[in-house]
């Protein structure tokens, strides 16, 4: 940011984590700049626009509606917001969820609905999204696993600001400069998506056609698979794997627990999260052992399937499968293919929260060679996908750096470390 000049004169803000600010800027607590709109109702039509926490992208300030966002019923209590209000997610504030509403509507009560009064709504939003203010908010949260912020603490935090005409100039410059960074992020994100598509196509081809391009082929008898190597077999999933339906409610909370949130969608990777927890020691859990395949039956379009590397317990939203005539990895890769996912979805019940069942999954036909050939194919896949994964990791690192640069630029602008008035 060396290309940006500083303001002509500075003063001590009196706020340790902010330091020097432009001489003409003001210091105030958030509650002096915005008010809490605490309007709640339980008689709002379900036709009214509803925003849930899942509809707000972490860290970006973007509204990204999801299919999974829904109210329980028309008489459930919701928050009310109006055009220009700032919706701030108070649950797990480290996620940094804050948007400016472009219309009136209702929202989850896990949002604080704020009305900017002495600042531009966008100025308030950008401040709430800065890592430093997030750290201040977190320091006043209650709850370890599900920390929740409250307006009393947020309102007491001191921030700095110029008059609104200057805010508008700074925000206009911010839009222009961040748009350049966002374009680079979008380009790299699209590159990652293309790599994911290439990776999946590679896997699908390997588990339906094998490695030998000169192999004699036969009709599999399965319309969506078509031709397969002549020596491969066709069978229903239930002939290749069994359901381990062991459940208990007396497992120590010290036992490793895997929740759906610990499995990355589509990748087959186990990614433990801080938010994963059982309700209590006597809650019912599924039991799994080393080498089992855990398949997420809730919303199967998320494609969540991992191979356990140890014994433990898991959410009952997993089907725990034991591969018997295939390698566990072969079963996992099949369950992760888009084609099998489509077959699984066709037998789901529930529109908003579709759930798969073993009876339907077990009836799906798949193809396979003998286990030594499976192992050979999987070894080749590891080698080929590792190259793609390395490219994706490099692109992801670049995106992380760009996001850090973006956040640092915004923080510098709203704390007056750089002068964007003339940009």
N, C-alpha and C positions, 0 to 999 in steps of 0.2 A: 504493500500500500504506500510505498515511498513516493509514488507519483501524485499523491494527494497532499495538499498543503494543510497546515494547521491553522487554527483561528489566530488572529493578531494578539489577543491577550487572554490570559487564563486566571482563574482563582481556585482556591481550595474548596471543594464541594462540601467538605466536612464528613464525607462518607468514605470510610477507609477503602472499600473495594472499588470505588470509582475514581477517587483521587481528584486531579485537576479537571476543571470544566471551563468552557468559554465564559468570559467575565460577565456577559449579559444574560446567561442562562439562569433559571430558577431551580430551586430544590424544594420538593414537596413529597409528602407521603402519598401513596397510590390512592388512598381514600379521599384525598383532596382533589384528585383529578378525575375520579370515576365513582359511580355509585352502583350498589348492588341492586339489581332488579329481582326481587324475591317473589315474583308472581308465580303461583302454582295452582293448577286446576286438575280436576279429575273428571271433567265432563267435555273434553275436547274430542271432536269427531276424529276417527281414525283416517279420514281423508285429508286431514291437516298434515302439512309437511312435518316430519319428525326427524330429528338428528340425534343419533346415538354416539357414544364415544368412538365406536368402531368406524364411524363415518369421517373422522378427522385424522389426517395423516400426521404422524408424530414428527415434530420439529419443523415442518414446512409451512404451517399456517394454511394448509390447503384442505378444502372440503372435498372428500372423495366418497360419495355414497356407495354403500355396499349392499349386496343382496341380503346379508344377514341382519340388517338393522330393522328392528321391529319393536312395537310396544306390545305388552302382554294383552291388553284389552282397552276398550274405549274408556273404562272407568279407572284406569291406572293413573296415578299422579304424575304429572309432567311439569317441567318448567316452561314458562312462556317467554318468547323473545320477539323483538321487533327489528325491522331493517336498521342496520348500522350498529347493532349491539355486538359486543365481543363475548363469545362463548369460550370459557376457559375450563378445561377438564381438571377437576380437583382430585380425581382418583389417580394415584401414581403420577404425580406431577413431573417426575423425571422424564416422562414420555413427551412432554412439551406439546400439548394439544391446545391450540387456540385459533379460532377463526372469527372473521367478521361476517355477520349474517347479511345476506343480500335480499332477504325477504322476512316476513313475519312467520312464525310457526311455533312448534313446541319441541322440547328436547328432554333428554335424560336429566334426572335430578342430580346426576354426577357432574353436571356443568354448573359453574358460576356464571350467571348472565350479568354482564357489566355494561353500563352505559357511560361512555367517555363524555366528560363535561368540559374540561379545560384543555383537552388535547384532542388531536385527530384520533379516531378509533384505531387507525393503523399504527399510530405512535404507541398507543397503549398495548396493542397486540405485539408489536415488535419487542417492546420491553419485556412482556411476559414470556416471550420465546427465547430471550437471551440466556445463555448458560449461567451467567452470574446471578440473575434474578431467580432462575430456577433453583440454584443452590440456596439462595435465601429462603425461598418458599419451602424447600425440603426440610430446612432446619427447624421449621415450625410444625411439621406434620406429625400426626398421630398414627400409630399402627406400623408394624415392621414389614409384614408381608404384603399388605395392601394399604400403603400410606395414603392419607387423604388430607388435602390442604383445606384451610378454612379462611373465609373472607377477613375475619378479624386480624389474622396474622399477615395475609397478603396486603391488606389495606394499610398496615403499619410500616411497610417497606418504603424506604426513601428512594426516589428516582429523580432524574434531572430532565429539564425540557426548556426549549426556547418558546417564543410565542408561536401561535398556530400558523401564521403565514410562512415563517421560517421552517416549521415542521413540514409544511406542504412541499416546500422547495427541496428539502432533504429527502423526503419520501419519493418525490419524482425522480431524483437522481439515483436513489436506491433501486427503484424499479428498473431503470435503464441498465445499471451496472450488474444487478443480480440476474437480469434477463440473460446476459451474456454467459454467466456461470451456469444458469439453469439450462441453457441450450447445450452446453458441453455435457452436463449431467445427463440430459435426455439422450444425447447421441451415444454416450457410453452405456446407458441403460438399455437402449435398443440393441446395441451390440451384444450385451449379455443375453438378452432375450433370444437373439438369433443363435447364439452359442448353445443355449438351453435346448432350442428346437433341434439343432444339429445333434446334440448329445442324445436326446430322446429318440431321434430317428435311427441313430446308430444302434442303440440298445434294442429298439423294437425289431430292427432287421436281424440282429444277432440271435434273438430268442425266437424268431419265427422262420429264419432262413439258414442260420448257421454261418460258418466261416468259409466253407468250401463252395466257391462260385461254380465249380464244375460238377457238383453233386447232382445225381439224377433226382428229379422232383416227382411228386405225386399230388393229387388233389387231397387236401386235408378233410374235405367235407364240411369245413367251417367257412361260411361265406366271407366273413371279415378277415380271415387269415389267408385263404387261397392255397397256393402251392407251398409245399414243405418238402424237405429232403425225404427221399423214398424210405429210408430206414428209421425215420422218426415215428414216434407213437402219438396217438391222440387219446386224451382221457379227460374226464371231468376233474375239477380241482379236488373234490372230496375223495378221489381215488389216489391222489398224490400227497394229501396232507390231512391231518385230523385236527379237530377243534379241542383244545385243552380248556375245559369249562370248569376249572378249579377256582372257587371263590371262598374267601374267608373274611371274617370281621374281627379277628383276634391277632392281627399282625402288628408287631411293634412299629412305632413310628420311626425307629432307627433303620428300618429296612428300606432299601432303595425303592423309591416310588417314581413311576413314570406317568405323567399326565399327557393328554393330547397336545398341550402347549409345548411339550418338550421335544416334539417331533417336527422337523422342518417339512413343509409341504413340498411334495414332488421329488425331493432329493434322496430320500431314504436315510437321512442323517439324524442322529440323536443329538439334540442341542438343548441341554438342561437350561431351564429358566428360573429366575428368582421367584416367579409367581406360582410355580408348581407346588401344590400342597394337598394333603388329605385333610378332611374336616376334623377327624379325630381318630384315635387308635381303634375304635370299634366300628368305624365306617367300613362298608363292604368293598373289597378290592379283588381284582383278578390276580392270579398267581402265574408267574412265568419262570422258565428255566433257561439256562444258557443255550443259545442256538434256536430258540423259538422266534417266530415271526409275529410281531405285534402290528395288527392292522387296525387303523382308526375307522370304525364303522359309522361314526357321526360325520355327516357331510363328506361322503367319500370323494367328491370332486376335488377335495384338498389333497388327495393322494398321499396319505401318511402311513408309511410302513417301514419298520426297522427290524433288524436282527438283533436280539438281545445278546450282550456279551457277558452277562452274568444272570444269576437268579434274583428275583425280586417280586414286587407287586406293582400293579398298574390300575389305572382308571378302568371301570367296567365298560367304558366306551371303546375299549379295544377288544378285538377278537384275537385270542392267543392261539396261534396255529403251530403245529409241529409237522415239519416237512418229513415225509417218509420215503417217497420214491424219487425225490429230486433233492438237489442241494438247496439249503434254506435260501441262499442268494437267488437261485433260479425262481423260486416261488415269489420272493420279494420283488424281483424285477418284473415278473409277470403282473403282479398286483399293481405295480406303479405305471404300467403302460397305459396311455390314453384310451386305447381300444378296450382293454379289460375294464378300465374305470367306467367307460360308457356302458358296458354290459352290466356292471354292478349297479350303476345309477338307475338303469331301466327297471330294476326290481326293488327300488327303495320305496319306503312309505314316509309320508310327511313332506309338505312343500317347502316350508321355511327352514326346517331342521331335518332334512332327509337322513334316514338311518338305514344302513345295509344290514342284512341278516345272513347267517352262515348257510341256511338252507338254499338261498338263491346263489350266493357266491360259489358254494360247493357244486352247483349244477352247471357252472360255466365250463365249456370245453377249452382246453389249451393243448399245446404240442410240446414235445420234449424228446431229446435223444437220451442215450444212457448216461449215467452220472459221470464217467470219465470224460465224455465229450462235453458235458455241461461245464465241468471244471476247466477244460481247455478254452471253451468259449468265454467263460467268465474271466479267466486270466487275460485273454486278449482284450476284453472289454475294459478291464482295469487299466491296461496300458493306454488304450486309445482315449478313454474318458479322462485320464489323468492329464493329458495334453490340453484337452478342452477346459478342464477345471483350472489349470494353471493360467490360461488366458482369462477366464472369468474372474479369478482371484486378483489378477493384475488390474482388470477393469474396475472391480469393486474397490480396490485400494485407491485408485485414482478418483473414484466417486467420493470416497470418504474424505480425501484431501480437499476436493472441491467444496464439499459441504462445510468442512472446517473453515476454509477460506471465506465462504459465503457468510457463515455465522460471525467470524471475526470482523468482516467488513461491516456488517450490520451493527455489531456492538460498538465499533469505532465511530460509526455515524451517529448513533443515538446517545452516545456519551460525549460527543463533541471532540473526539480525538482527531477527526479530519473534518475539513470544511467543504461541504458539498453545495453550498448556497449558489455558487456561480457555475456549477457543472451543468 
